Amino acid sequence: MNYYPFHVGDYLSHTAHLTEHEDLTYRRMLDLYYQTEKPFTDAKKVARKVRSDQETVEIILDEFFQKDDDGWHNERADVEIEAYYAKKDAQSRAGKASVQAREKKSAPNGVPTEDERRSNGVPTEDERRSNGVPTEGDASFNQPEPDLKSSPPNAREEPNFSLPPEIPPDAWDSWEAHLQSRQPNWRPTNHAKVLSLNRLLTICAKGHEPRAVIEMAIRRGWSDFNEPTPDFDKGKPTNGKPTAGKQRQQSGRRMSASQRVREAMWRKYDGDEPGERLCETDQDSTIDGEVVPDE
């Protein structure tokens, strides 16, 4: 035994008359007795093992041990050793009974039940099906997995791309060059080209000319095609409404310097005359709260 209960009150009441050397010898003899779980047969050997003298060992044997046919026994120690092994055997039998009970709940073919799977943290059949994992009852369970190394990803899913006759090739090349300038690391795939082409054909089916749609998207700096509005050649698409600049001119609102610059840029790209006034008003403009007279 590597452990045994030590009752301090009982020990002190029985050993209060011992000398320090006798008390130390008795404690070491108890440790040796519990460790070997055997009676003492030779006082001389015991004295050497407990680092004491033979005379002191014999005094302790006569007072605290009983002489039997197989050697010297300590009654209290024998009771504790027997109780230790009785508890150990009971725990062993309980463990075996628990294993047998779980085996009886299992299926006859040895497959664990749903309760055992859940208690062991293993997903049940229903949980695996809900997660898209094939089970033994599914037809695809025993099918071999596809060889991903033999065919690269999307190798057979990549569609073929070719321009229809109504799309000008030079205009489409300009469109791809425009996208390349926006994203230098962009590498178009056939799938992306087909999506853009379908978008363009859908817009053109409403009566718009392909080249005009492509040029408008390039001029506006778009990354996709959009349906032109009736006045798309005179500003941003506004669904027929006047642009912001025209609204300001009509309402007579004053424009700041930054608004003047933006208006000039729009007029430059929209083809207005360079000498045309940006705002038809006699009032002065303001920059950050300061009045700036018109020149």
C-alpha positions in Angstrom: 0.0 0.0 0.0 1.2 3.5 -0.9 -1.4 5.1 1.4 -3.0 4.2 4.7 -5.2 6.2 7.2 -3.4 7.5 10.2 -5.5 8.2 13.3 -3.5 10.7 15.3 -5.6 10.4 18.5 -5.4 6.6 18.7 -1.6 6.7 18.0 -0.9 9.3 20.7 -3.0 7.6 23.3 -1.0 4.3 22.8 2.5 5.7 22.4 2.7 8.6 24.9 5.1 6.5 27.1 7.6 5.8 24.3 11.0 7.6 24.0 11.8 9.6 21.0 13.9 6.8 19.6 11.2 4.2 20.3 8.5 6.4 18.8 10.6 6.9 15.6 11.3 3.2 15.3 7.6 2.3 15.7 6.5 4.8 13.0 9.1 3.5 10.6 8.0 -0.1 11.3 4.4 0.8 10.6 5.4 2.3 7.2 7.4 -0.8 6.4 4.5 -3.1 7.4 2.0 -1.3 5.1 4.5 -1.1 2.3 5.3 -4.8 2.2 1.9 -6.0 3.4 3.7 -8.9 5.1 4.4 -9.9 8.7 7.9 -9.4 10.2 9.9 -12.6 10.6 13.4 -11.3 11.5 14.0 -8.5 14.0 17.6 -8.0 12.9 16.5 -7.4 9.3 13.7 -5.1 10.4 16.1 -3.1 12.5 18.4 -2.5 9.5 15.5 -1.5 7.2 14.1 1.0 9.7 17.6 2.3 10.7 17.3 1.4 14.3 18.9 -1.2 16.7 17.6 -4.7 17.2 16.8 -4.2 20.9 14.5 -1.3 20.3 12.8 -3.3 17.4 12.1 -6.2 19.8 10.6 -3.9 22.4 8.2 -2.6 19.8 7.4 -6.1 18.5 6.5 -7.3 22.0 4.2 -4.4 22.8 2.5 -3.6 19.5 2.7 -6.8 17.4 1.3 -10.3 17.9 3.4 -13.4 17.2 1.8 -15.9 14.8 3.1 -19.0 12.9 4.1 -16.9 9.9 5.6 -13.9 11.9 4.8 -10.8 13.7 1.4 -9.1 12.9 -0.1 -5.7 13.7 -3.8 -6.2 14.2 -4.8 -2.6 13.2 -2.6 -2.7 10.1 -4.1 -6.0 9.0 -7.7 -4.5 9.2 -6.7 -1.5 7.1 -5.0 -3.7 4.5 -8.0 -6.0 4.2 -10.4 -3.0 3.9 -8.2 -1.5 1.1 -8.4 -4.7 -1.0 -12.1 -5.2 -0.3 -12.8 -1.6 -1.6 -10.5 -2.2 -4.6 -12.4 -5.4 -5.6 -15.7 -3.7 -5.2 -14.7 -0.9 -7.6 -13.4 -3.4 -10.1 -16.6 -5.4 -10.1 -18.6 -2.2 -10.5 -16.5 -1.1 -13.5 -17.0 -4.5 -15.2 -20.7 -4.4 -14.6 -20.9 -0.9 -16.1 -19.2 -2.2 -19.3 -21.4 -5.2 -19.6 -24.5 -2.9 -19.2 -23.4 -0.7 -22.0 -22.7 -3.7 -24.2 -26.2 -5.0 -23.7 -27.6 -1.7 -24.9 -25.6 -1.9 -28.1 -27.0 -3.4 -31.3 -26.4 -7.1 -31.8 -23.8 -6.4 -34.5 -21.7 -4.3 -32.2 -22.7 -0.9 -33.6 -23.1 1.6 -30.7 -26.6 3.0 -30.1 -27.7 6.6 -30.6 -27.4 7.3 -26.9 -23.9 5.9 -26.8 -22.9 8.0 -29.8 -24.3 11.1 -28.2 -22.7 10.4 -24.8 -19.3 9.8 -26.5 -19.5 13.0 -28.5 -20.0 11.2 -31.9 -22.6 12.7 -34.3 -25.7 10.5 -34.7 -27.1 9.4 -38.1 -29.6 12.2 -38.2 -27.1 14.8 -37.3 -24.7 13.6 -40.0 -27.5 13.7 -42.6 -28.5 17.3 -41.6 -24.8 18.4 -42.0 -24.7 16.8 -45.5 -22.4 14.0 -44.5 -23.3 10.6 -46.1 -24.2 7.8 -43.8 -24.1 4.0 -44.2 -27.7 4.0 -45.4 -27.0 6.5 -48.2 -26.2 5.3 -51.7 -23.2 7.6 -52.0 -21.6 6.4 -48.8 -19.4 3.7 -50.5 -18.7 5.7 -53.6 -15.0 6.5 -54.2 -14.0 10.1 -53.7 -13.2 12.1 -56.8 -9.6 12.5 -57.8 -9.0 16.2 -57.3 -5.3 15.9 -58.4 -6.1 14.6 -61.8 -8.4 17.6 -62.8 -7.8 21.2 -61.6 -10.6 23.1 -59.9 -13.3 24.4 -62.3 -11.5 22.9 -65.3 -14.7 21.5 -66.8 -16.9 24.3 -65.4 -15.1 27.1 -67.3 -17.5 28.2 -70.1 -16.4 29.1 -73.6 -16.4 32.8 -74.5 -16.9 34.4 -77.9 -18.2 37.8 -78.9 -21.5 37.8 -80.9 -21.5 39.7 -84.2 -23.5 42.7 -82.8 -20.7 43.5 -80.3 -17.8 45.5 -81.9 -14.5 43.8 -81.1 -12.6 47.0 -80.8 -15.1 48.4 -78.3 -14.9 45.3 -76.2 -11.1 45.4 -76.2 -11.3 49.0 -75.0 -13.6 47.8 -72.2 -11.1 45.1 -71.1 -8.3 47.6 -71.2 -10.4 50.0 -69.0 -10.9 47.2 -66.4 -7.2 46.4 -66.5 -6.3 50.0 -65.8 -8.6 50.0 -62.8 -7.1 46.8 -61.4 -3.6 46.1 -62.7 -3.6 42.6 -61.2 -7.0 41.7 -62.7 -6.9 38.5 -64.7 -10.3 38.1 -66.5 -11.8 34.6 -66.6 -14.2 33.3 -69.2 -16.8 33.1 -66.5 -16.4 36.8 -65.7 -16.5 37.7 -69.4 -19.7 35.8 -69.9 -21.4 37.6 -67.0 -20.4 41.0 -68.4 -21.4 40.1 -71.9 -24.8 38.9 -70.7 -25.3 42.1 -68.8 -24.4 44.1 -72.0 -26.7 42.1 -74.2 -29.6 42.5 -71.7 -29.2 46.3 -71.9 -28.8 46.3 -75.7 -32.0 44.2 -76.0 -33.9 47.3 -74.8 -32.9 49.3 -77.9 -29.5 50.6 -76.9 -26.5 50.6 -79.2 -23.6 48.3 -77.8 -20.8 50.7 -78.6 -22.6 53.6 -76.9 -23.2 51.6 -73.8 -19.5 50.5 -73.6 -18.2 54.0 -74.2 -20.5 55.4 -71.6 -19.3 52.8 -69.0 -15.6 53.6 -69.8 -16.2 57.4 -69.7 -18.0 57.1 -66.3 -15.2 54.9 -64.9 -17.7 52.1 -64.1 -16.7 48.5 -63.5 -20.0 47.1 -65.0 -22.5 48.1 -67.6 -25.5 50.2 -66.7 -28.6 51.0 -68.7 -28.3 54.6 -70.3 -30.8 57.2 -69.5 -32.3 59.6 -72.1 -29.8 62.3 -71.2 -26.8 60.2 -70.4 -24.7 62.1 -73.0 -25.2 65.3 -71.1 -24.2 64.3 -67.6 -24.7 61.5 -65.2 -27.8 59.2 -65.7 -30.6 61.1 -63.8 -33.7 59.3 -65.2 -34.6 62.4 -67.2 -34.2 64.9 -64.4 -31.8 67.9 -64.6 -28.3 67.4 -63.3 -27.2 68.9 -60.1 -25.3 71.7 -61.9 -28.4 72.6 -64.0 -30.6 72.6 -60.9 -28.2 75.1 -59.2 -28.2 77.3 -62.3 -31.9 77.3 -62.4 -32.4 78.0 -58.7 -29.7 80.7 -58.7 -27.8 79.1 -55.8 -24.2 80.2 -55.3 -21.4 77.6 -55.8 -18.3 77.2 -53.8 -14.8 76.9 -55.4 -14.9 73.1 -55.0 -18.3 73.0 -56.6 -17.0 75.2 -59.5 -14.1 72.8 -60.1 -16.4 69.7 -60.2 -18.8 71.5 -62.5 -16.0 72.4 -64.8 -14.8 68.8 -64.9 -18.3 67.6 -65.8 -18.6 70.2 -68.5 -15.2 69.2 -69.9 -16.1 65.6 -70.2 -19.7 66.3 -71.3 -18.6 68.5 -74.3 -19.9 71.9 -73.1 -18.3 75.0 -74.6 -15.1 76.0 -72.7 -16.2 79.6 -72.5 -19.6 79.0 -71.1 -20.3 80.5 -67.6 -20.6 78.0 -64.8 -23.3 79.8 -62.9 -25.8 82.3 -64.1 -25.9 84.6 -61.1 -24.6 88.1 -60.2 -24.0 87.1 -56.5 -20.5 86.5 -55.2 -19.3 83.0 -54.2 -18.1 82.0 -50.8 -15.2 79.8 -49.7 -15.2 78.6 -46.1 -17.4 81.5 -45.1 -15.4 84.2 -47.0 -16.9 86.1 -49.9 -15.0 85.6 -53.2 -16.1 88.1 -55.9 -16.9 86.8 -59.3 -14.3 87.8 -61.9 
